[in-house]
Amino acid sequence: QVQLVESGGDLVQAGGSLRLSCAASGSISSINSMGWYRQAPGAQRELVAVISGGGSTNYADSVKGRFTLSRANAKNTVYLQMNSLKPEDTAVYYCNVKGKSGPIGFDYWGQGTQVTVSS
């Protein structure tokens, strides 16, 4: 009953920008954190950026200064603004949401959205 919708992945040239969005809806009582992870083929999934319910953010060192994560609480939505994209940013990006549905904690992953950055 909790739905998670991701969008924004695309093919862009190095130096370009993309904006990813992740919207959570349904039987959500509270959200503790929302963020983005990414995984390239053959690589481990890694944290890109996460924002807590209190508004604090955490970024991977590789994206600091280039990516910005913001939150729209009313719609349980986060946006990842990605600027100055590099080929090494190429990966499938997955939204992650942690929270509670009533008394039950949840940890949901989106289906992933492909970001490809060409040289």
JOJO-V932279 format. One record per residue. RES is the residue in one small letter. SS is DSSP state (A for helix, B for strand, O for the rest). D_CENTER is the distance of its C-alpha to the mean C-alpha in whole Angstrom. Layout:
RES;SS;D_CENTER  RES;SS;D_CENTER
This chain:
q;O;20  v;B;17  q;B;15  l;B;11  v;B;11  e;B;8  s;B;10  g;O;10  g;O;11  d;O;14  l;B;17  v;B;18  q;B;20  a;O;20  g;O;20  g;O;18  s;O;15  l;B;12  r;B;10  l;B;7  s;B;7  c;B;7  a;B;10  a;B;12  s;B;15  g;B;19  s;O;20  i;O;18  s;O;20  s;B;18  i;B;14  n;B;14  s;B;11  m;B;7  g;B;4  w;B;2  y;B;6  r;B;8  q;B;12  a;O;15  p;O;18  g;O;20  a;O;18  q;O;16  r;O;12  e;B;11  l;B;9  v;B;7  a;B;7  v;B;7  i;B;10  s;B;13  g;O;15  g;O;17  g;O;15  s;O;15  t;B;12  n;B;12  y;B;11  a;O;12  d;O;15  s;O;15  v;O;13  k;O;14  g;O;16  r;O;14  f;B;11  t;B;10  l;B;8  s;B;10  r;B;11  a;B;13  n;A;15  a;A;17  k;A;15  n;O;12  t;B;10  v;B;7  y;B;7  l;B;6  q;B;10  m;B;11  n;O;14  s;O;17  l;O;15  k;O;17  p;A;18  e;A;17  d;A;13  t;O;14  a;B;12  v;B;10  y;B;7  y;B;6  c;B;4  n;B;7  v;B;9  k;B;12  g;B;15  k;B;19  s;B;20  g;O;24  p;O;25  i;B;23  g;B;19  f;B;17  d;B;14  y;B;12  w;B;10  g;O;9  q;O;11  g;O;9  t;B;10  q;B;12  v;B;12  t;B;15  v;B;17  s;B;21  s;O;23
